[in-house]
Amino acid sequence: MNQTLTHLIALQEIDSLIIQKRREIEAIPSELKKLERAISSVEERFREVKTKAEAIEKKRRQKEIELQEAIDKIEKLKARTSEIKTNEEYQAHIKEIERAEKKKYLIEDDILYLMEKADELNRNMKQIQSEIQNEKEKITKQQKEIEDRKALLEKEVSDLLKKRNSIISNLDKEVYSIYMNLLEKGNGVAVAEAKDEVCQGCYMSIPPQLYVELKIREELFTCPQCGRFLYRKN
């Protein structure tokens, strides 16, 4: 095989790896943001439950004020009972006490419901707080793994770039310039295998004679369709 073509194939393999690893590196910030959103989602749930709990607590305090007012009213009404002179006034007075006591019972029921609801929300908050802690611990571990993977990828890219420079030193400047133009225009592929009379870069057919010449002639050939450098494995 043509020595220049051998270098081009090796360069393409290295550039493909570099492109792949750089894409992985570029994807890392979005991975980290996804982890941050996971925490934010749980924290938002906690804030929602906390807001509900605070609203319930506010209602409960208001109901306790109403309950005390109802109790005071009942006591005042009962204190006036001995002052009533007629049976008609007495019956009306008793009904007023009954209404006040009924209202007191309803307020007590409301307070009981609010206390139960508050207990439920407090349990939810404790559970969510535990989830937040677990999520943060898990995400911190994942963030460390991602950062370690990023460092490894960057090290691998650095090593590949050194190998790349070594290969470039063996290439003619004009050939390398053509290669780089093809790499940019060809979505990261400047050198493609010809297989079964098809360019594996653009997947278009190539002339049968060219396919034969790729095997027997020590020259640089390009795909007549996409312009990529071509080679045959067999």
N, C-alpha and C positions, 0 to 999 in steps of 0.2 A: 504494500500500500504506500502511496505517496507520503513522504515524511511530513510535508506541510499539512496534509489531510489528517495524518495521525495526531499532530499537535492540535488541529482545529477540533477534532472529535474529543480529545481530552479537555480542551478549553470549554467546549459546550457542556460536557458532563459537570465540570466544576461550576460553570455559570448557572446551570440548572439547579444545582444544589444551593448555590448562594441565593438565587432568586427565591427558592422554596423557603430557606431559613429566614431570609429577610421578611418574607410575607408572614411567617410565624411570629417574628419579632414585632411587626407592625400590628398584628392582631392582639397582642398582649394588652395594650391599654383598654381595649373594649372588653376583654376578659375581666380585667380588674374592676371596670365600671359595673359590669354585670354582678360581680360579687358585692360591690357597694350598694347596688340597688336592692339586693336580697336583704341586706341589713336594714336599709331604709324602709322596705316593705313591712318588716316585722315591727320596727319602731313606730311606723305610722299606725299599725294596729293597736299598739300600746297607747299611743296618744288618743286614739278614738275611744278606747275603753276608759281611759283616765278621765276624759272629758265627760263621758256618760256618768261615771262614778261621782264626779264633782257636782254634776247637775242633780243627781239623786240625793246627795248629801245636803245640797242647798234646799231641795224640796222637803227633806226630812226635818231640817231645822225650822223651816217655815211652819210645817205641820205641828211641830212641838209647841211653837208659839200659839198656834190656833187651839191646840189641845188645852194649854194652860188657860187661855181665855175662856174656853168652854167650861172648864172646871170652875173657874172663878165665877162665871155666870150662874152655874148650877148652885154653887154655895150661897150666892146672894139671893137667888130665887127661894131656896129652902129657908134662908134666914128670915125672909118676908112672910113665910107661911102663917106664922102666929098672928100677924097683923091683919089678916083677911077676916072680914066680918060676915059676908053673905056666902051662902052655898054656891050661888052662881059664880061669884068671883073665885071661890075656892076651886071649883071644877076647871075653870079657865086657867087658873094658876097651875094646877096639876098638869094640864095638857102642855103648858109652856115648859114645865120642868122636863116632861117626857120628850118633847121635841129637842130640848137642849141636851138631854142625855143620849138621845138617838144620834144627834150630831157628833157628840163626844165619841161614841162607839165607832162611828164611821171614820172619824179622824184617827182613832187608835188602829183601826184596820189598815188605813192608808200608811200609817207609820210602820206597822208590822211588815206590810208589803215592801215598803221602801228599804227597810232594814235587811230583808231577805235579798232584795235586788242588789243592795250595796255589798252584801257578803259575797254574792255570786260574782259581781264585777271585780271585787278585790281578789277573789280566787283566780279569776281570769288574768288579772294584772300580774299576779305572782307567777302564773304559768307562762305568760308571755315574756316576763322578765327572764325567766329561766331559758326560754327559747332564744331570746336575744343573746344571752350569755353564751349559750351553746353555739349559736350561729356565728357569733364573733370569734369564738375560739376556732371553729371549723374554718371560717374565712381567713383568719390570720394564718392558719396552717397552709391553706390553699394559696394565699398571697405569697408566702415564703416559697412554696413549690414553684409558682409561676416566675418569681424573681430569679430563683436558681436556674430554672429552665432558660430564662432570657439570657442570663450570664453565660450559660453553656452554649447557647446558640451564637451569641456574639463571639465567643472564643472559637467556635467552629468556623464561623465566617472569616475571622481573622486568619486562621490557619489556611483556609481555602484561598484567601486572597494572596497569601505568600506563594502557594503552589501556582496560582494563576499568573503571578508576575514572572515566575520561573518559565512557564510555558510561553508567555508573550515574548520573552527575550529571544526565543527561537523562531519567531514568526516575522515575515517580511512586513514592514509598516503598512504598505498598501493593502496587503491581504488582511491584516488586522483591522484596518479602517473599514474595509468592506464587511468584514465579520461583525463589527460593532454596529454598523448601519442596519445589517440584517437582523441582528439581535434586538435592536430597538423597534424596527418595523414588524418583525416576525413574532411578537409577543413572547420574547425570551428564547426563541429557537432560531438559530442561524445555520445549524448543521443538522441535516435530517437523513435518516436511513431510507434507502430505496428498497422496497420490499414488494415482490410480485408485481414489478413494473408500476408501483405506486409510490409517490413521495409521501413519507410519513409526516412531513411538515404541513403540507396543504391538502393531502389526501386526493391529489389529482394524478391522473395517469401520466407516465412519461414515455417517450418513444422507445420501442423495443431495442433499437440500435444503441440508444444512449444507455439503456439498462445493461446491455452486453459490454459496452465500452467501460462502464464503471468497474467491471470485474477485471478486465484485461489490460487497461491502459493506466499508466502512472501519471495521471493528470488530475487537475482540479476541475470538477464538473459542477454545474449548478442546475437546479430545477428550472425548466423553461416556463413554468407556471408562476412560481413564487420567488425564484432567484436564490433560494437557499443552497448552500453547499451540499452535495450529495455523496453518499458512500454506500457500499454494499458489504454486508457481513459474509455472504457466501456467493 
